[in-house]
Amino acid sequence: MEHHELKCFTKQFEHIVSGSKRAMVRFNDRGYGVGHTFTLNEGELDLNGFRYTGRKVSGVISHLDDFGCDYGYVVLSLSKVGMLVVEDEDSDLVKFFTNTLREKL
């Protein structure tokens, strides 16, 4: 199973973590596939490039489609967001998000 480390802007990150956003369009330069795992690393652009906030959350790609997308782009359906523990994710913030999402379900 492949794992993808991805950048994610705060505006999108908040909605993905809350569960109100369950899909995202991305350029398919990584060979995404159903069943692949991902970690979204939150950040924002600043004068020096992309600045990470330190917040991250992981999940699974549950569906993949390119219908209606420009060439090379795909829609990724996201599942198990915040419920998947990736080995390097042991920060208190990640545990907080994971526990919060479990309580909502």
C-alpha positions in Angstrom: 0.0 0.0 0.0 1.4 3.4 -1.0 1.4 6.4 1.3 1.3 10.0 0.1 2.6 13.1 2.1 0.6 16.1 0.8 0.5 19.8 1.4 -2.9 21.2 2.4 -4.0 24.8 2.9 -5.6 25.7 6.2 -8.9 26.6 4.5 -9.3 23.1 3.1 -7.7 21.3 6.1 -10.3 22.6 8.6 -13.2 21.3 6.4 -11.5 17.9 5.8 -10.8 17.4 9.5 -14.4 18.4 10.5 -15.8 15.9 7.9 -17.7 18.5 5.9 -15.3 18.1 2.9 -14.8 14.5 1.8 -13.2 14.9 -1.6 -10.5 16.9 -3.2 -9.2 17.6 -6.7 -5.4 17.0 -7.1 -3.0 16.8 -10.0 -2.2 13.0 -10.4 1.5 13.3 -10.4 1.9 10.6 -7.7 -0.1 7.8 -9.2 -2.9 7.9 -6.6 -4.9 4.7 -6.2 -7.9 3.4 -4.2 -6.6 2.0 -0.9 -3.6 4.3 -0.8 -3.1 6.2 2.5 -2.3 9.9 2.7 -1.2 12.5 5.3 -2.3 16.1 4.8 0.2 18.5 6.2 -1.4 21.9 6.9 0.2 25.1 5.9 0.0 28.5 4.2 2.0 30.4 1.7 4.3 33.1 2.9 7.3 35.0 1.5 9.6 32.0 1.9 7.2 29.5 0.3 5.0 27.0 2.0 5.0 27.3 5.8 3.8 24.3 7.7 1.7 24.7 10.9 2.6 21.4 12.3 -0.9 20.0 12.1 -1.5 16.9 10.1 -4.1 14.2 9.6 -4.2 10.9 7.7 -6.8 8.9 5.9 -7.5 6.5 3.0 -8.4 7.2 -0.6 -11.7 5.4 -1.0 -12.5 6.3 -4.6 -10.8 7.9 -7.6 -12.3 9.6 -10.6 -11.3 12.0 -13.4 -14.7 12.7 -14.8 -15.1 16.4 -15.4 -11.5 17.2 -14.5 -8.8 18.8 -16.6 -6.3 16.5 -18.1 -4.0 15.0 -15.4 -6.3 15.9 -12.5 -8.4 13.5 -10.4 -11.0 13.7 -7.6 -9.9 11.8 -4.5 -12.7 10.6 -2.2 -11.4 10.6 1.4 -12.3 8.2 4.1 -11.2 7.3 7.6 -9.8 10.8 8.0 -8.4 11.2 11.4 -8.9 7.6 12.3 -5.8 6.2 10.6 -2.6 6.3 12.6 0.6 6.5 10.5 3.7 5.5 12.4 5.3 9.0 12.5 2.1 10.6 13.8 2.4 10.6 17.5 2.0 14.3 18.3 -0.6 15.3 20.9 -2.5 17.4 18.3 -2.9 14.5 15.9 -4.2 12.3 18.8 -6.6 15.1 19.7 -8.1 15.2 16.2 -8.3 11.4 16.0 -10.1 11.2 19.3 -12.4 14.1 18.4 -13.5 12.5 15.2 -14.1 9.1 16.9 -16.4 10.8 19.4 -18.4 12.3 16.5 -19.0 8.9 14.9 
